Amino acid sequence: MQETKKHVKTDSLKLERTSSRSEHHDSYGFNIYRKNGYSIPKGMISSFHAIKSQITTPYEKWDIRIEFSVQSPTGDASDFFHYTIPCSEWSQAKAIVDQWFSMCEPMVGAVRQKEIDEYLYS
């Protein structure tokens, strides 16, 4: 008897680090998304970024904050909540991003494995 293998769909969640830098703006963070564009699980963080922007004042002042988005627990793919947290230092904001990344990494892996198991054993 020959065993039949199912191939797993490639639309599982992706966790991607991002960063950008310019003269007046820095960004450091990550995004969670599906390659095929479908929505991520309801209530899950979809993006988490430390942002450093120069404020145009007579003094060279920087606005440092964290911005993150969460997929709506009740809406469709385009519904999400967006939050902002002020930070004192750029290093503090980046450390918080790294902390959340380390918590999201196993969560994304667990969702992937659940989807694979449901596909293989259904």
matplotlib code that plots the C-alpha trace (Angstrom):
import matplotlib.pyplot as plt

x = [0.0, 1.4, 1.1, -0.4, 1.1, -0.8, 1.0, 0.5, -0.9, 1.6, -0.7, 0.4, 1.4, 4.6, 6.6, 8.9, 11.4, 11.5, 13.6, 14.2, 16.2, 16.3, 17.5, 14.3, 12.7, 13.7, 11.5, 12.3, 9.7, 7.9, 4.8, 2.6, 0.8, -0.3, 1.5, -1.8, -3.3, -6.0, -6.6, -4.6, -6.4, -8.8, -7.2, -3.6, -1.0, -0.4, 2.4, 4.6, 7.1, 9.3, 9.2, 11.6, 10.6, 12.2, 9.8, 10.2, 10.9, 13.7, 15.3, 16.3, 13.8, 12.7, 9.3, 9.9, 6.9, 5.7, 2.8, 1.1, -2.0, -4.3, -6.6, -10.2, -11.8, -15.2, -14.5, -13.3, -9.7, -9.7, -10.8, -8.1, -7.2, -4.2, -2.4, 0.5, 2.7, 5.1, 8.7, 11.5, 14.5, 15.1, 16.8, 13.7, 11.4, 13.6, 13.8, 10.0, 9.7, 12.3, 10.3, 7.0, 8.8, 10.1, 6.5, 4.9, 7.4, 6.1, 2.5, 2.9, 4.6, 1.7, -0.9, 1.1, 1.3, -2.5, -3.3, -1.0, -2.5, -6.0, -5.1, -3.2, -5.6, -9.0]
y = [0.0, 3.4, 6.3, 9.5, 12.7, 16.0, 19.2, 22.0, 25.2, 28.1, 30.8, 30.4, 33.3, 35.2, 37.1, 39.7, 42.1, 45.6, 48.7, 51.9, 55.0, 58.5, 61.9, 62.7, 59.4, 55.9, 52.8, 49.4, 46.6, 43.7, 42.7, 39.6, 38.8, 36.1, 35.9, 35.5, 38.6, 36.9, 38.3, 37.1, 35.5, 37.9, 39.7, 39.1, 41.9, 42.7, 45.3, 46.6, 49.4, 51.8, 55.1, 58.1, 61.2, 64.6, 67.4, 70.7, 73.2, 75.6, 72.8, 69.4, 67.3, 63.8, 62.1, 58.5, 56.2, 52.7, 52.1, 48.8, 47.4, 44.6, 42.7, 43.3, 40.5, 41.1, 42.7, 41.6, 41.7, 45.5, 46.2, 46.8, 48.8, 51.1, 52.1, 54.5, 54.3, 57.2, 56.3, 58.2, 56.7, 55.1, 52.1, 51.6, 51.6, 49.1, 46.8, 46.7, 45.8, 43.0, 41.8, 41.6, 40.0, 37.2, 36.6, 36.7, 34.3, 31.1, 32.3, 32.6, 29.1, 27.6, 29.1, 27.7, 24.2, 24.3, 25.1, 22.4, 19.8, 20.8, 20.5, 17.2, 15.5, 16.7]
z = [0.0, -1.0, 1.4, 0.1, 1.3, 1.5, 0.7, 3.2, 2.0, 1.8, 3.2, 6.8, 8.9, 8.3, 11.0, 9.4, 11.0, 9.5, 10.0, 8.1, 8.7, 7.2, 8.3, 10.3, 10.9, 12.2, 12.4, 14.0, 14.4, 12.9, 10.9, 11.0, 7.8, 5.4, 2.1, 0.2, 1.8, 3.9, 7.4, 10.3, 13.4, 15.2, 18.1, 16.9, 16.7, 13.0, 13.4, 16.2, 15.6, 17.5, 15.7, 16.2, 14.4, 14.5, 15.5, 13.7, 16.4, 17.0, 19.1, 17.7, 19.5, 18.8, 19.3, 20.4, 20.5, 19.9, 17.4, 17.1, 15.4, 16.5, 14.2, 15.3, 17.3, 15.6, 12.2, 8.8, 7.4, 7.1, 10.7, 13.3, 16.3, 16.3, 19.5, 20.4, 23.5, 24.2, 25.2, 26.9, 25.0, 21.6, 23.3, 25.5, 22.5, 20.7, 23.8, 24.0, 20.3, 20.9, 23.9, 21.9, 19.0, 21.3, 22.5, 19.1, 17.5, 19.3, 18.9, 15.1, 15.1, 17.1, 14.7, 11.8, 13.4, 14.2, 10.6, 9.3, 11.7, 10.7, 7.0, 7.3, 9.7, 8.4]

ax = plt.figure().add_subplot(projection="3d")
ax.plot(x, y, z, "-o")
ax.set_aspect("equal")
plt.show()
